[in-house]
Amino acid sequence: MPSRSVAVQHLQESADVLRLTADACQSAIEEAASLIAKSFKNGGKLMLCGNGGSAADCQHMAAEFTSRLSADFPRPGLPAVALTTDTSFLTAYANDFDFAGVFTRQVQALGKPVDVLLGISTSGNSKNVIGAFEAAREIGMATLALTGSTGGRVRALAQVCICVPSENTQHIQEALLAIEHVICHCVERVIFGEASVQHS
C-alpha cells in the first residue's frame, strides 16, 4: 500500500493544478458555457467525443445535462449525446473501415449547424477527435475542446479550447472533471436563472 506521504503529495499536486486551472481557464470556461447555452436555447444539442477516460468523461457530462447536475436545482433535461456509447456502431465502423473515423461519421450523420461538438483529449492529438472537429467545422457547428498543456493539434480546430496547465495525464483528467461540472452549472444558470425550475 502506498505511504500516506505519496497519497498526500498526489492530492496536493492535483489541488495545485486546480488552482492554476481556475486562474488560467476562467474566461474559456465561461465562453464554452455560453456557447452551449446558446445552442440549447436555439434548439441544438451537445455532442461529445473522447477516448478511454475521456470517453467516460463524455458520458458523465452528457448524463449531467440530460439528467441534472444537482438534486437541489430541478430543471428539464438538456439534449447532450455522448458519441462513445453505441457499441454496435463503434465496432461495426472500426471493423469495416477504421477507428479514426468513428466520431467523424456520427458528426456527419447527426450534427446540425446549431449543435455544439465538445471533444475531450488530454493530449489534444487524438485522431478520431480531430476528425470529428474537422467534420463539425464543415457543418458549421461550434467546437469546444477540453485538453491539457498546449492543447495539441485540436487547439487550432476548436472555437474555444480549455487547456489545463499541466502535462500530468492524471491531474489533467482530475481538473477536466471539475471543469465539466462547472460548465454544466453555468449552463443551467444561463438558461434557467439562479432559481431552480420545478420540473422532475
Backbone as a printed PyTorch tensor [residue, N CA C, xyz], in Angstrom:
tensor([[[  0.8530,  -1.1940,   0.0000],
         [  0.0000,   0.0000,   0.0000],
         [  0.8880,   1.2440,   0.0000]],

        [[  0.5680,   2.2490,  -0.8350],
         [  1.3760,   3.4650,  -0.8630],
         [  1.3760,   4.1530,   0.4950]],

        [[  2.4800,   4.7950,   0.7990],
         [  2.5650,   5.5120,   2.0610],
         [  1.6560,   6.7310,   2.0460]],

        [[  1.3530,   7.2330,   3.2470],
         [  0.4930,   8.4070,   3.3600],
         [  1.1050,   9.5870,   2.6200]],

        [[  2.4350,   9.6950,   2.6480],
         [  3.0860,  10.8360,   2.0020],
         [  2.8650,  10.8330,   0.4950]],

        [[  2.8300,   9.6380,  -0.1140],
         [  2.5800,   9.5410,  -1.5530],
         [  1.1630,  10.0040,  -1.8700]],

        [[  0.1990,   9.5560,  -1.0850],
         [ -1.1950,   9.9480,  -1.3010],
         [ -1.3710,  11.4510,  -1.1210]],

        [[ -0.7850,  11.9890,  -0.0480],
         [ -0.9070,  13.4210,   0.2170],
         [ -0.2500,  14.2310,  -0.8860]],

        [[  0.9220,  13.7830,  -1.3370],
         [  1.6180,  14.5020,  -2.4090],
         [  0.7710,  14.5570,  -3.6750]],

        [[  0.1750,  13.4190,  -4.0420],
         [ -0.6540,  13.3960,  -5.2550],
         [ -1.8320,  14.3510,  -5.1130]],

        [[ -2.4930,  14.3170,  -3.9790],
         [ -3.6580,  15.1790,  -3.7800],
         [ -3.2640,  16.6510,  -3.7500]],

        [[ -2.1260,  16.9580,  -3.1540],
         [ -1.6700,  18.3470,  -3.1280],
         [ -1.3130,  18.8330,  -4.5280]],

        [[ -0.6580,  17.9700,  -5.3050],
         [ -0.3210,  18.3390,  -6.6800],
         [ -1.5850,  18.5400,  -7.5070]],

        [[ -2.5740,  17.6870,  -7.2930],
         [ -3.8430,  17.8290,  -8.0030],
         [ -4.5190,  19.1420,  -7.6340]],

        [[ -4.4930,  19.4830,  -6.3470],
         [ -5.0850,  20.7470,  -5.8940],
         [ -4.3550,  21.9410,  -6.4990]],

        [[ -3.0360,  21.8300,  -6.6250],
         [ -2.2550,  22.9080,  -7.2440],
         [ -2.6800,  23.1160,  -8.6940]],

        [[ -2.8860,  22.0140,  -9.4110],
         [ -3.3200,  22.1130, -10.8060],
         [ -4.7030,  22.7510, -10.8870]],

        [[ -5.5830,  22.3990,  -9.9780],
         [ -6.9210,  23.0050,  -9.9570],
         [ -6.8430,  24.5130,  -9.7330]],

        [[ -5.9520,  24.9400,  -8.8360],
         [ -5.8010,  26.3780,  -8.5940],
         [ -5.2680,  27.0890,  -9.8350]],

        [[ -4.2850,  26.4930, -10.4820],
         [ -3.7460,  27.0740, -11.7130],
         [ -4.8150,  27.1170, -12.8020]],

        [[ -5.6210,  26.0700, -12.8690],
         [ -6.6930,  25.9980, -13.8660],
         [ -7.7220,  27.0970, -13.6360]],

        [[ -8.0660,  27.3380, -12.3890],
         [ -9.0380,  28.3880, -12.0700],
         [ -8.5460,  29.7440, -12.5600]],

        [[ -7.2540,  29.9900, -12.4270],
         [ -6.6880,  31.2670, -12.8670],
         [ -6.5700,  31.3490, -14.3850]],

        [[ -6.1400,  30.2400, -15.0010],
         [ -5.8110,  30.2680, -16.4300],
         [ -7.0080,  30.0640, -17.3470]],

        [[ -8.0380,  29.3840, -16.8670],
         [ -9.1000,  28.9180, -17.7610],
         [-10.4650,  29.5520, -17.5220]],

        [[-10.5680,  30.4970, -16.6290],
         [-11.8750,  31.0530, -16.2740],
         [-12.6280,  31.5970, -17.4780]],

        [[-11.9870,  32.4290, -18.2760],
         [-12.6920,  33.0560, -19.4020],
         [-13.0900,  32.0230, -20.4460]],

        [[-12.2230,  31.0280, -20.6890],
         [-12.5440,  29.9870, -21.6660],
         [-13.7080,  29.1300, -21.1870]],

        [[-13.7510,  28.8330, -19.8950],
         [-14.8600,  28.0570, -19.3360],
         [-16.1710,  28.8160, -19.4950]],

        [[-16.1530,  30.0950, -19.1910],
         [-17.3650,  30.9110, -19.3210],
         [-17.8150,  31.0070, -20.7740]],

        [[-16.8540,  31.1250, -21.6920],
         [-17.1970,  31.1960, -23.1170],
         [-17.7880,  29.8780, -23.5970]],

        [[-17.2150,  28.7640, -23.1470],
         [-17.7360,  27.4490, -23.5220],
         [-19.1650,  27.2730, -23.0260]],

        [[-19.4110,  27.6440, -21.7860],
         [-20.7620,  27.5300, -21.2240],
         [-21.7470,  28.3960, -21.9940]],

        [[-21.3110,  29.5740, -22.3940],
         [-22.1830,  30.4780, -23.1510],
         [-22.5660,  29.8830, -24.5000]],

        [[-21.6080,  29.2590, -25.1830],
         [-21.8910,  28.6570, -26.4930],
         [-22.8480,  27.4750, -26.3640]],

        [[-22.6560,  26.6600, -25.3390],
         [-23.5500,  25.5180, -25.1320],
         [-24.9570,  26.0000, -24.7990]],

        [[-25.0610,  26.9860, -23.9230],
         [-26.3760,  27.5240, -23.5560],
         [-27.0790,  28.1210, -24.7670]],

        [[-26.3330,  28.8230, -25.5990],
         [-26.9120,  29.4100, -26.8170],
         [-27.4630,  28.3230, -27.7320]],

        [[-26.7120,  27.2330, -27.8780],
         [-27.1730,  26.1170, -28.7060],
         [-28.4580,  25.5220, -28.1530]],

        [[-28.4960,  25.2520, -26.8580],
         [-29.6990,  24.6930, -26.2410],
         [-30.9020,  25.6130, -26.4330]],

        [[-30.6910,  26.9030, -26.2360],
         [-31.7880,  27.8670, -26.3800],
         [-32.3320,  27.8980, -27.8050]],

        [[-31.4660,  27.6110, -28.7760],
         [-31.8610,  27.6510, -30.1850],
         [-32.2870,  26.2910, -30.7270]],

        [[-32.4810,  25.3270, -29.8320],
         [-32.9480,  24.0120, -30.2540],
         [-31.8520,  23.0520, -30.6550]],

        [[-30.6150,  23.3710, -30.3310],
         [-29.4960,  22.4980, -30.6690],
         [-29.1900,  21.5080, -29.5640]],

        [[-28.1760,  20.7010, -29.8140],
         [-27.7520,  19.6990, -28.8390],
         [-26.2370,  19.7420, -28.6830]],

        [[-25.7700,  19.1350, -27.6140],
         [-24.3430,  18.9950, -27.3530],
         [-23.9240,  17.5780, -27.6950]],

        [[-22.8860,  17.4480, -28.5300],
         [-22.3290,  16.1450, -28.8830],
         [-20.9190,  16.0730, -28.3070]],

        [[-20.5850,  14.9420, -27.7000],
         [-19.3020,  14.8190, -27.0130],
         [-18.5230,  13.6140, -27.5140]],

        [[-17.1960,  13.7510, -27.6200],
         [-16.3760,  12.6280, -28.0600],
         [-15.0320,  12.6270, -27.3380]],

        [[-14.4910,  11.4300, -27.1530],
         [-13.2020,  11.2540, -26.4980],
         [-12.9040,   9.7720, -26.3740]],

        [[-11.7130,   9.4370, -25.9240],
         [-11.2710,   8.0450, -25.8290],
         [-10.8770,   7.6870, -24.3940]],

        [[-11.0930,   6.4250, -24.0230],
         [-10.6560,   5.9600, -22.7170],
         [-11.3160,   6.7150, -21.5850]],

        [[-10.4930,   7.2750, -20.6880],
         [-11.0300,   8.0710, -19.5940],
         [-11.8170,   9.2590, -20.0880]],

        [[-11.4030,   9.8070, -21.2270],
         [-12.1330,  10.9410, -21.8100],
         [-13.4980,  10.5070, -22.3260]],

        [[-13.5990,   9.2660, -22.8020],
         [-14.9070,   8.7360, -23.2120],
         [-15.8350,   8.6470, -22.0080]],

        [[-15.2790,   8.1980, -20.8840],
         [-16.0740,   8.1420, -19.6520],
         [-16.5200,   9.5400, -19.2380]],

        [[-15.6290,  10.5260, -19.4000],
         [-15.9920,  11.9170, -19.1040],
         [-17.1290,  12.3950, -19.9970]],

        [[-17.0800,  12.0170, -21.2720],
         [-18.1490,  12.3990, -22.2020],
         [-19.4910,  11.8730, -21.7120]],

        [[-19.5070,  10.6100, -21.3120],
         [-20.7490,  10.0010, -20.8480],
         [-21.2100,  10.6280, -19.5340]],

        [[-20.2680,  10.9220, -18.6670],
         [-20.5930,  11.5780, -17.3960],
         [-21.2100,  12.9520, -17.6500]],

        [[-20.5940,  13.7300, -18.5110],
         [-21.0770,  15.0890, -18.7750],
         [-22.4370,  15.0670, -19.4690]],

        [[-22.5960,  14.1590, -20.4310],
         [-23.8900,  14.0350, -21.1090],
         [-24.9830,  13.6670, -20.1100]],

        [[-24.6520,  12.7880, -19.1710],
         [-25.6320,  12.3860, -18.1590],
         [-26.0200,  13.5540, -17.2620]],

        [[-25.0450,  14.3970, -16.9150],
         [-25.3470,  15.5540, -16.0630],
         [-26.3130,  16.5060, -16.7610]],

        [[-26.1310,  16.6960, -18.0600],
         [-27.0270,  17.5850, -18.8020],
         [-28.4050,  16.9570, -18.9950]],

        [[-28.4410,  15.7110, -19.4190],
         [-29.7120,  15.0700, -19.7310],
         [-30.5160,  14.7750, -18.4670]],

        [[-29.8370,  14.3760, -17.4070],
         [-30.4840,  14.2030, -16.1030],
         [-30.4730,  15.5680, -15.4140]],

        [[-29.6360,  15.7360, -14.4310],
         [-29.3850,  17.0710, -13.8670],
         [-28.1710,  16.9830, -12.9640]],

        [[-27.5200,  18.1030, -12.8010],
         [-26.2630,  18.1320, -12.0590],
         [-26.4790,  18.0010, -10.5630]],

        [[-27.4910,  18.6900, -10.0490],
         [-27.6840,  18.7690,  -8.6010],
         [-29.1420,  18.5300,  -8.2340]],

        [[-29.3410,  17.7780,  -7.1720],
         [-30.7060,  17.4790,  -6.7270],
         [-31.4420,  18.7230,  -6.2500]],

        [[-30.7010,  19.7490,  -5.8320],
         [-31.3640,  20.9540,  -5.3210],
         [-31.5870,  22.0090,  -6.4020]],

        [[-31.3970,  21.6070,  -7.6780],
         [-31.6740,  22.5310,  -8.7870],
         [-32.4980,  21.7920,  -9.8410]],

        [[-33.7780,  21.5200,  -9.5590],
         [-34.6250,  20.8150, -10.5220],
         [-34.7810,  21.6230, -11.8050]],

        [[-34.7120,  20.9510, -12.9320],
         [-34.9040,  21.6200, -14.2260],
         [-35.1420,  20.5550, -15.2870]],

        [[-35.6550,  20.9420, -16.4650],
         [-35.8600,  19.9810, -17.5480],
         [-34.5260,  19.4140, -18.0330]],

        [[-34.5880,  18.2560, -18.6700],
         [-33.3870,  17.6850, -19.2580],
         [-32.8970,  18.5150, -20.4300]],

        [[-31.5990,  18.4840, -20.6560],
         [-30.9830,  19.2070, -21.7660],
         [-30.3340,  18.2000, -22.7150]],

        [[-30.4380,  18.4200, -24.0360],
         [-30.0300,  17.4170, -25.0180],
         [-28.5180,  17.3200, -25.2120]],

        [[-27.9330,  16.3050, -24.6120],
         [-26.4990,  16.0380, -24.7530],
         [-26.3030,  14.5670, -25.0910]],

        [[-25.4550,  14.3010, -26.0800],
         [-25.2680,  12.9420, -26.5790],
         [-23.7790,  12.6090, -26.6190]],

        [[-23.3790,  11.5570, -25.9050],
         [-22.0020,  11.0760, -25.9830],
         [-21.8760,  10.1470, -27.1880]],

        [[-20.9180,  10.4230, -28.0540],
         [-20.7180,   9.6160, -29.2590],
         [-19.8870,   8.3680, -28.9740]],

        [[-19.7670,   8.0230, -27.7050],
         [-18.9020,   6.9220, -27.2740],
         [-19.6810,   5.7010, -26.7960]],

        [[-21.0100,   5.7270, -26.9090],
         [-21.8220,   4.7140, -26.2180],
         [-22.4200,   3.6330, -27.1130]],

        [[-22.5210,   3.8850, -28.4040],
         [-23.1870,   2.9290, -29.2990],
         [-22.1770,   1.8780, -29.7490]],

        [[-22.0700,   0.7980, -28.9850],
         [-21.0500,  -0.2110, -29.2740],
         [-21.2830,  -0.9120, -30.6120]],

        [[-22.5250,  -1.0520, -31.0230],
         [-22.7980,  -1.6820, -32.3180],
         [-22.2200,  -0.8480, -33.4540]],

        [[-22.4750,   0.4690, -33.4100],
         [-21.9120,   1.3330, -34.4450],
         [-20.3960,   1.3980, -34.3410]],

        [[-19.8720,   1.6160, -33.1430],
         [-18.4300,   1.7940, -32.9700],
         [-17.6530,   0.5810, -33.4650]],

        [[-18.1250,  -0.6160, -33.1160],
         [-17.4020,  -1.8160, -33.5350],
         [-17.6050,  -2.1030, -35.0160]],

        [[-18.7890,  -1.8090, -35.5440],
         [-19.0330,  -2.0200, -36.9740],
         [-18.1510,  -1.1060, -37.8150]],

        [[-18.1370,   0.1820, -37.4760],
         [-17.3740,   1.1320, -38.2850],
         [-15.8730,   0.8890, -38.1440]],

        [[-15.4230,   0.6390, -36.9140],
         [-13.9980,   0.3900, -36.7050],
         [-13.5470,  -0.8770, -37.4150]],

        [[-14.4000,  -1.9060, -37.4260],
         [-14.0560,  -3.1690, -38.0820],
         [-14.0810,  -3.0520, -39.6010]],

        [[-15.0880,  -2.3710, -40.1330],
         [-15.2620,  -2.2960, -41.5850],
         [-14.4210,  -1.2030, -42.2320]],

        [[-14.1240,  -0.1530, -41.4740],
         [-13.3700,   0.9770, -42.0370],
         [-12.1400,   1.2530, -41.1730]],

        [[-12.2530,   2.1430, -40.2070],
         [-11.1400,   2.4070, -39.2960],
         [-11.6450,   3.1300, -38.0600]],

        [[-10.8960,   3.0220, -36.9690],
         [-11.3270,   3.6340, -35.7150],
         [-11.1910,   5.1530, -35.7540]],

        [[-10.3250,   5.6530, -36.6050],
         [-10.1050,   7.1010, -36.6820],
         [-11.3540,   7.8510, -37.1230]],

        [[-12.2910,   7.1530, -37.7700],
         [-13.4720,   7.8260, -38.2950],
         [-14.7410,   7.6270, -37.4940]],

        [[-14.6440,   6.9930, -36.3110],
         [-15.8740,   6.6390, -35.5940],
         [-16.6640,   7.8570, -35.1100]],

        [[-15.9800,   8.9320, -34.7840],
         [-16.6940,  10.1410, -34.3520],
         [-17.0610,  11.0230, -35.5390]],

        [[-16.1850,  11.0480, -36.5240],
         [-16.4510,  11.8360, -37.7320],
         [-17.7720,  11.4200, -38.3630]],

        [[-17.9550,  10.1130, -38.5110],
         [-19.1580,   9.5940, -39.1610],
         [-20.4210,  10.0000, -38.4000]],

        [[-20.3640,   9.9360, -37.0840],
         [-21.5390,  10.2930, -36.2840],
         [-21.8360,  11.7900, -36.3540]],

        [[-20.7910,  12.6040, -36.3700],
         [-20.9890,  14.0480, -36.5100],
         [-21.6230,  14.3520, -37.8580]],

        [[-21.1430,  13.6940, -38.9070],
         [-21.6990,  13.9160, -40.2450],
         [-23.1570,  13.4810, -40.3210]],

        [[-23.4930,  12.4050, -39.6240],
         [-24.8610,  11.8760, -39.6860],
         [-25.8370,  12.6340, -38.7950]],

        [[-25.3640,  13.1270, -37.6620],
         [-26.2650,  13.6760, -36.6430],
         [-26.1200,  15.1720, -36.4100]],

        [[-24.9970,  15.7360, -36.8180],
         [-24.7190,  17.1260, -36.4900],
         [-25.4620,  18.1270, -37.3510]],

        [[-25.8770,  19.2290, -36.7260],
         [-26.5310,  20.3530, -37.4020],
         [-25.7590,  21.6300, -37.0550]],

        [[-25.8920,  22.6640, -37.8850],
         [-25.1630,  23.9080, -37.6000],
         [-25.4480,  24.4990, -36.2230]],

        [[-26.6260,  24.2420, -35.6840],
         [-26.9940,  24.8020, -34.3840],
         [-26.3750,  24.0310, -33.2190]],

        [[-25.8000,  22.8610, -33.4950],
         [-25.2510,  21.9970, -32.4520],
         [-23.8450,  22.4290, -32.0410]],

        [[-23.3840,  21.8470, -30.9420],
         [-22.0280,  22.0720, -30.4360],
         [-21.3250,  20.7260, -30.3020]],

        [[-20.0680,  20.6670, -30.7530],
         [-19.2400,  19.4820, -30.5290],
         [-18.2290,  19.8020, -29.4430]],

        [[-18.1880,  18.9530, -28.4200],
         [-17.1960,  19.0890, -27.3610],
         [-16.3110,  17.8520, -27.3840]],

        [[-15.0330,  18.0530, -27.6350],
         [-14.0810,  16.9530, -27.6590],
         [-13.1810,  16.9990, -26.4400]],

        [[-12.9440,  15.8330, -25.8510],
         [-12.0780,  15.7400, -24.6740],
         [-10.8770,  14.8700, -25.0360]],

        [[ -9.6830,  15.4390, -24.9010],
         [ -8.4490,  14.7180, -25.2260],
         [ -7.3220,  15.3160, -24.4000]],

        [[ -6.7440,  14.5350, -23.5000],
         [ -5.7030,  15.0910, -22.6330],
         [ -4.4960,  15.5610, -23.4320]],

        [[ -4.1930,  14.8820, -24.5320],
         [ -3.0610,  15.2820, -25.3760],
         [ -3.4530,  16.3170, -26.4140]],

        [[ -4.7220,  16.2940, -26.8150],
         [ -5.1730,  17.1570, -27.9010],
         [ -4.8210,  16.6200, -29.2740]],

        [[ -4.3420,  15.3810, -29.3280],
         [ -3.8710,  14.8240, -30.6010],
         [ -4.5940,  13.5540, -31.0310]],

        [[ -5.6980,  13.2180, -30.3950],
         [ -6.4320,  12.0010, -30.7630],
         [ -6.9860,  12.1290, -32.1800]],

        [[ -6.6270,  11.1880, -33.0460],
         [ -7.0010,  11.2910, -34.4600],
         [ -8.5110,  11.3250, -34.6620]],

        [[ -9.2260,  10.4940, -33.9190],
         [-10.6780,  10.4500, -34.1420],
         [-11.3730,  11.7040, -33.6170]],

        [[-10.8130,  12.3290, -32.5970],
         [-11.3680,  13.5960, -32.1060],
         [-11.0870,  14.7120, -33.1090]],

        [[ -9.8820,  14.7400, -33.6380],
         [ -9.5250,  15.7490, -34.6460],
         [-10.4100,  15.6060, -35.8780]],

        [[-10.6500,  14.3700, -36.3090],
         [-11.5330,  14.1420, -37.4510],
         [-12.9380,  14.6480, -37.1970]],

        [[-13.4280,  14.4520, -35.9860],
         [-14.7640,  14.9380, -35.6330],
         [-14.8200,  16.4600, -35.6750]],

        [[-13.7700,  17.1120, -35.2230],
         [-13.7240,  18.5790, -35.2540],
         [-13.7200,  19.0950, -36.6870]],

        [[-12.9810,  18.4360, -37.5510],
         [-12.9530,  18.8550, -38.9550],
         [-14.3380,  18.7210, -39.5780]],

        [[-15.0310,  17.6280, -39.2580],
         [-16.3870,  17.4310, -39.7830],
         [-17.3460,  18.4720, -39.2210]],

        [[-17.2200,  18.7630, -37.9380],
         [-18.1020,  19.7490, -37.3040],
         [-17.9050,  21.1340, -37.9050]],

        [[-16.6670,  21.4920, -38.1890],
         [-16.3920,  22.8010, -38.7870],
         [-16.9960,  22.8990, -40.1840]],

        [[-16.9700,  21.8010, -40.9250],
         [-17.5730,  21.7960, -42.2640],
         [-19.0820,  22.0120, -42.1830]],

        [[-19.6990,  21.4750, -41.1540],
         [-21.1470,  21.6240, -40.9620],
         [-21.4950,  23.0230, -40.4690]],

        [[-20.5700,  23.6520, -39.7630],
         [-20.8310,  24.9660, -39.1820],
         [-21.1620,  24.9200, -37.7090]],

        [[-20.8520,  23.7960, -37.0540],
         [-21.0890,  23.6520, -35.6250],
         [-20.0400,  24.4140, -34.8220]],

        [[-20.4170,  24.8500, -33.6300],
         [-19.4360,  25.3840, -32.6910],
         [-18.6060,  24.2210, -32.1540]],

        [[-17.3280,  24.4650, -31.8930],
         [-16.4330,  23.4030, -31.4360],
         [-15.7100,  23.8240, -30.1600]],

        [[-15.7580,  22.9430, -29.1670],
         [-15.1120,  23.1800, -27.8780],
         [-14.1790,  22.0200, -27.5730]],

        [[-13.0010,  22.3120, -27.0510],
         [-12.0490,  21.2650, -26.6850],
         [-11.6560,  21.3960, -25.2240]],

        [[-11.6020,  20.2620, -24.5440],
         [-11.0620,  20.1840, -23.1940],
         [ -9.7980,  19.3480, -23.2790]],

        [[ -8.6700,  19.9270, -22.9120],
         [ -7.4020,  19.2520, -23.1060],
         [ -6.3980,  19.7200, -22.0630]],

        [[ -5.1420,  19.3530, -22.2640],
         [ -4.1160,  19.7410, -21.3110],
         [ -2.9750,  20.4850, -21.9650]],

        [[ -2.1450,  21.0590, -21.1540],
         [ -0.9000,  21.6930, -21.5680],
         [ -1.0800,  22.6380, -22.7440]],

        [[ -0.4910,  22.3080, -23.8940],
         [ -0.5340,  23.2090, -25.0540],
         [ -1.8020,  23.0770, -25.8810]],

        [[ -2.5730,  22.0160, -25.6790],
         [ -3.7910,  21.8140, -26.4520],
         [ -3.6210,  20.9220, -27.6580]],

        [[ -2.3780,  20.6220, -28.0300],
         [ -2.1390,  19.7320, -29.1580],
         [ -2.7230,  20.2500, -30.4570]],

        [[ -2.9540,  19.3430, -31.3810],
         [ -3.4600,  19.7060, -32.7120],
         [ -4.9000,  20.2000, -32.6810]],

        [[ -5.6680,  19.7360, -31.7100],
         [ -7.0870,  20.1020, -31.6770],
         [ -7.2790,  21.5840, -31.3450]],

        [[ -6.2830,  22.1890, -30.7490],
         [ -6.4220,  23.5960, -30.3450],
         [ -6.7320,  24.4970, -31.5350]],

        [[ -6.0800,  24.2320, -32.6620],
         [ -6.2800,  25.0690, -33.8480],
         [ -7.6560,  24.8680, -34.4700]],

        [[ -8.3310,  23.7680, -34.1290],
         [ -9.6380,  23.4570, -34.7130],
         [-10.7930,  23.8580, -33.8060]],

        [[-10.4920,  24.2110, -32.5740],
         [-11.5340,  24.4960, -31.5890],
         [-11.8420,  25.9840, -31.5230]],

        [[-13.1190,  26.2900, -31.5210],
         [-13.5500,  27.6730, -31.3230],
         [-13.1600,  28.1510, -29.9290]],

        [[-13.2960,  27.2550, -28.9570],
         [-12.8380,  27.5140, -27.5920],
         [-12.0490,  26.2940, -27.1350]],

        [[-10.8390,  26.5080, -26.6450],
         [-10.0120,  25.4050, -26.1440],
         [ -9.6600,  25.6830, -24.6880]],

        [[-10.0770,  24.7910, -23.8210],
         [ -9.7660,  24.8980, -22.3980],
         [ -8.5900,  23.9710, -22.1230]],

        [[ -7.4220,  24.5470, -21.8710],
         [ -6.1880,  23.7830, -21.7090],
         [ -5.7640,  23.7840, -20.2450]],

        [[ -5.8770,  22.6600, -19.5860],
         [ -5.4290,  22.5460, -18.2000],
         [ -3.9070,  22.6980, -18.1700]],

        [[ -3.3770,  23.6050, -17.3570],
         [ -1.9380,  23.8750, -17.3560],
         [ -1.1280,  22.8020, -16.6260]],

        [[ -1.0620,  21.6290, -17.2280],
         [ -0.3110,  20.5100, -16.6590],
         [  0.0360,  19.5380, -17.7770]],

        [[  1.1020,  18.7710, -17.5770],
         [  1.4640,  17.7100, -18.5150],
         [  1.2540,  16.3320, -17.9010]],

        [[  0.7320,  16.2880, -16.6850],
         [  0.4590,  15.0370, -15.9960],
         [ -0.9580,  14.5860, -16.3370]],

        [[ -1.0700,  13.4530, -17.0250],
         [ -2.3740,  12.9980, -17.5160],
         [ -3.3970,  12.8590, -16.3950]],

        [[ -2.9840,  12.3050, -15.2650],
         [ -3.9300,  12.1050, -14.1600],
         [ -4.4580,  13.4340, -13.6430]],

        [[ -3.5740,  14.3960, -13.4580],
         [ -4.0110,  15.6950, -12.9360],
         [ -4.8440,  16.4540, -13.9610]],

        [[ -4.5320,  16.2830, -15.2350],
         [ -5.3650,  16.8840, -16.2830],
         [ -6.7770,  16.3190, -16.2000]],

        [[ -6.8800,  14.9970, -16.0910],
         [ -8.1940,  14.3580, -16.0300],
         [ -8.9750,  14.7990, -14.7960]],

        [[ -8.2830,  14.9310, -13.6780],
         [ -8.9440,  15.3740, -12.4460],
         [ -9.4810,  16.7990, -12.5940]],

        [[ -8.6910,  17.6550, -13.2210],
         [ -9.1320,  19.0380, -13.4390],
         [-10.2660,  19.1030, -14.4520]],

        [[-10.2000,  18.2650, -15.4810],
         [-11.2470,  18.2810, -16.5050],
         [-12.6020,  17.9050, -15.9220]],

        [[-12.6290,  16.9640, -14.9970],
         [-13.9040,  16.5940, -14.3800],
         [-14.5060,  17.7880, -13.6380]],

        [[-13.6650,  18.5240, -12.9300],
         [-14.1560,  19.7190, -12.2400],
         [-14.6710,  20.7490, -13.2380]],

        [[-13.9550,  20.9270, -14.3440],
         [-14.3730,  21.8740, -15.3820],
         [-15.7150,  21.4680, -15.9680]],

        [[-15.8860,  20.1790, -16.2080],
         [-17.1450,  19.6940, -16.7850],
         [-18.3250,  20.0140, -15.8690]],

        [[-18.1350,  19.8380, -14.5710],
         [-19.1950,  20.1760, -13.6190],
         [-19.4680,  21.6780, -13.6090]],

        [[-18.4130,  22.4740, -13.6620],
         [-18.5850,  23.9330, -13.6630],
         [-19.3260,  24.3880, -14.9150]],

        [[-18.9660,  23.8200, -16.0730],
         [-19.6480,  24.1860, -17.3180],
         [-21.1380,  23.8790, -17.2140]],

        [[-21.4690,  22.6920, -16.7330],
         [-22.8800,  22.3160, -16.5960],
         [-23.5990,  23.2670, -15.6400]],

        [[-22.9600,  23.5740, -14.5300],
         [-23.5450,  24.5070, -13.5550],
         [-23.8220,  25.8580, -14.2060]],

        [[-22.8500,  26.3650, -14.9570],
         [-23.0070,  27.6750, -15.5970],
         [-24.1060,  27.6530, -16.6540]],

        [[-24.1570,  26.5910, -17.4450],
         [-25.1850,  26.4820, -18.4830],
         [-26.5690,  26.4780, -17.8490]],

        [[-26.7370,  25.7220, -16.7810],
         [-28.0320,  25.6890, -16.0880],
         [-28.4650,  27.0880, -15.6650]],

        [[-27.5310,  27.8540, -15.1040],
         [-27.8820,  29.1920, -14.6180],
         [-28.1620,  30.1580, -15.7550]],

        [[-27.4380,  30.0130, -16.8720],
         [-27.6990,  30.8820, -18.0230],
         [-29.1060,  30.6350, -18.5610]],

        [[-29.4960,  29.3690, -18.6530],
         [-30.7890,  29.0270, -19.2510],
         [-31.9460,  29.2330, -18.2770]],

        [[-31.7700,  28.8010, -17.0530],
         [-32.8890,  28.7800, -16.1100],
         [-32.8090,  29.8460, -15.0180]],

        [[-31.7220,  30.5830, -14.9480],
         [-31.5670,  31.5660, -13.8870],
         [-31.0730,  30.9230, -12.6070]],

        [[-30.8720,  31.7330, -11.5900],
         [-30.3470,  31.2190, -10.3250],
         [-31.3770,  30.3860,  -9.5720]],

        [[-32.6610,  30.7020,  -9.7470],
         [-33.7130,  29.9520,  -9.0510],
         [-33.9550,  28.6280,  -9.7570]],

        [[-34.1730,  27.5830,  -9.0100],
         [-34.4220,  26.2750,  -9.6040],
         [-35.7700,  26.2520, -10.3100]],

        [[-35.8700,  25.3710, -11.2840],
         [-37.1080,  25.2050, -12.0410],
         [-37.8050,  23.9530, -11.5310]],

        [[-39.0380,  24.0680, -11.1490],
         [-39.7650,  22.9120, -10.6130],
         [-40.1860,  21.9970, -11.7520]],

        [[-39.3270,  21.0640, -12.0570],
         [-39.5780,  20.1260, -13.1520],
         [-38.8380,  18.8470, -12.8190]],

        [[-39.5280,  17.7330, -12.8110],
         [-38.8960,  16.4660, -12.4560],
         [-38.1160,  15.9210, -13.6310]]])
